[in-house]
Amino acid sequence: MDEVQVTSLHIIPHSEPLLVVTYMNHGMHLFDALTWEHRRSIPITGQIGDASLSPDCQTIAVSNIISGFDVYSMDTEMAICSFGHSVKLDNLRRTPVLLIHDGLALLGGNAQGDVHIWDVGSRRKLHSLIHRRGEVILALAAHYYEASDVFVIATGILEGDSRHGIVIWQAQELSHPHISVARPSLWSGHSWTSTILPIILTASIIGYLYAGMKWEA
């Protein structure tokens, strides 16, 4: 029998709140968050490494360890769209996924150092946040600061068995919306530990582009 592994938890704040639970090998299940009664299940093919619920709780993005990312409707329980990524079958890992921009875009990473942003509606890849080859993406976070009109993304990375860090990406308006550059070799001189965060925030770095925006790490 497969080991039962929970990979994500989410609350749908209805008048009768629901708890959404995804399992590595047992799909997605919804429970009454007050009585723990099982309400329904959503069968999902493959292994679920992570999941992200949209702010309006209408869609959920699932990271399929083998094939990529799938977005499901919580009402119809049907897949809306899918986005693939390169996977080394001899080095399978749980890869993070995050719905951003009110669920209109999907942010996903993988074990090859790739982080991509896709438009859920058009299924078009909007941008890639380029990491060094061999950096494994372990975690993602994003936040929009409304008062200052600033949108940032954080990527948690692992290189090798022990070198790790966090990269902060900031969106800025760019006059040339079709230029993309990689994170510079400046980082090769730093130790990849948890202290890399303030180093990244204060360093002068080459920018990145996303749908007319420049990303700085």
N, C-alpha and C positions, 0 to 999 in steps of 0.2 A: 504494500500500500504506500502511495506517495505521502511524504511528509507534508503536513499542513503548514504553509508559510504565508503569513499575512504580509502583503507588500505595500498597502496604502489604506488609509482611513479617511472618510469624509462625512460631514454632517450636512444634510439637507434640512434647513430650518423651516419646515412647514408647521402648521398648527399642531400636527402630530409628527415631530421630527423623525427623520430616517437616518440611519447609519449605513453608509456605503462601505463595503469591505471588499478589497480585491485580494485574491490569493495567487500564489505563484502558479499552481497547477489545477486550481479548482474554480476558475472563473470569477465572476463578480456577484455579490449577494447583498441584498438590502434588508435591513432589520428595523423594526420599530425601536427607536432609541430610548424609549421609556419602558417598554415591556419586554424587549429583546425577542419579540415574535418575528419569525422569518416571514418577510412579505413577498419577495420574489427574487429570482436570480436571472442573470444575463450570461448566457453561455458564450465563452470567448475561446477561440482556437489558439493554441500556443501557450507559452509561459508569460505571465504578466510580471514585469520587473518593477513597474511604477505606474501611477495614474494621477491625473490632474482634473479636477472638476471645475467647470466654468463658473463664474460668479453668479450667473442666473440659474445654475443647476440644471440647465437644459442639455448640456453635452458633457461628455467625459472623454479625455484622451488617455489612451492606454499604451504603455511601452511594451511591445512584444519583443522579448529577448532575442528571438531569432530573425524576425522579419522587419521590424521597424516600429512605426507608430500608427495607431488606428483611433479615429474619433467616432464615438457612438452617440446616438440620440438616447437620452434617458427615458423618453416617452415611448418611442417605437422599438427600442432595444436593437436597432439596426445600425450597421456601420455606415457612417456618412462619407468618410474618405480615409485614405491610407497613404502613408509616406514611408518609403523604404530607406534603409541606410546600409552601408557596407558592414558586414559582420564576419569576424574570424571564428569559424565553428570550433576551433580548438581553444578559443579564449572567450567563451561566452560570459558576459557579466550583466548584472542588472543595470540598465541605463535609464537616466532620469528623463522625464517629460514634464512640460509646463505649458498650460494655456495662458497666453498673455493678451493684452489689448482687449479685455472684456470677453475673452474666448474666441476672438476673431482670428488669432494667429497661434501657431503651435511652435514651441521652442523645444528642441530635442538634441540630446548629446549621445555619443557612443564611445566605444573603447578604443577608437583610433584617433582621438583628439578632435573629432568633428562636432561642431555645434551649428545647427541650421535653424532657420526661421522660415516657416511656411505660412501662406495665407490659406486658412481653412476653406473659405468660400471658393476661391479660384484654383486651389491646390497648387499654386505657384510658389516656388522657392524664392523668398524675398532676399535673404542674405545668409552668409556664413560667417561665424566668428572663428577666425583661424587660430588654432593652438599649435604648439609644436607637435611633430609626429611622435606618436608613442605616449602622449599624455591622455590618460583615461579620464573621461568626464564622469564624476561621481554624483554631483549635485548641481541644481539650478535654482535661482531665485530671481525675482524681478520686482521692481517697484517704481511707481510714477509719483513724483513729488509735484502735486498740483500747484502749490504756491509758487514754486520756481520754474514750473514747466520743464522738469528734468525727468528723463526715463533712464533707469539703470538696470543692468543685468549682472548677476554674479554667477561665476562658474567655479565650482569646486573641482580641483584636478589632482590626479595622482600620476607620478612618473616613476616607473620602477616599483619597488616594494615599499619605499619609505619617504620619497621626496614628494611633498604635497603642498598645495597652496590654494589661494583664492584670487581670481582675476575679476576686477570690476570694469564693466564696459558702460560707457555713457554715450547717449545719443545726442548729436548736435546737428543743426542744419548744415547742409553741404550744397555748394553751388553746382557740383558735378556729380550727379546721382549714379554714375556707372564706374566708380573707381573703388577698388578694394585692395587693401594691403594686409600683410600678415604681421603678427606681433613680432617686433624686432628682436635681434639677438642680444639686446641689452639685458634680458633676463638671465642669460647664461652666467652672469657674474653674481647672481644672488642665490642664496640657499632657499630651497623650496620647503619652508616650514610654515607654521601658522603665522609667523611674523612677516610673511611676504605681503600681507594685506596692506599695512600702512606704507610699505615701500611702493606698492603698485599705485596707491592713491596719490602719492606725492611726486612720483617720477614724471618726466616729460616723455610721452610715448607717441608713436605714430598712430594715426586714427584708423577707424573702420567705418564702413558704409552700410546703411540699411534703409532701403526705400527712400532715398534722398536725405538720409541722415548719416552722420559720421560717428562711428563708434570708437571711443578711446579706452584703452586698457591700461 
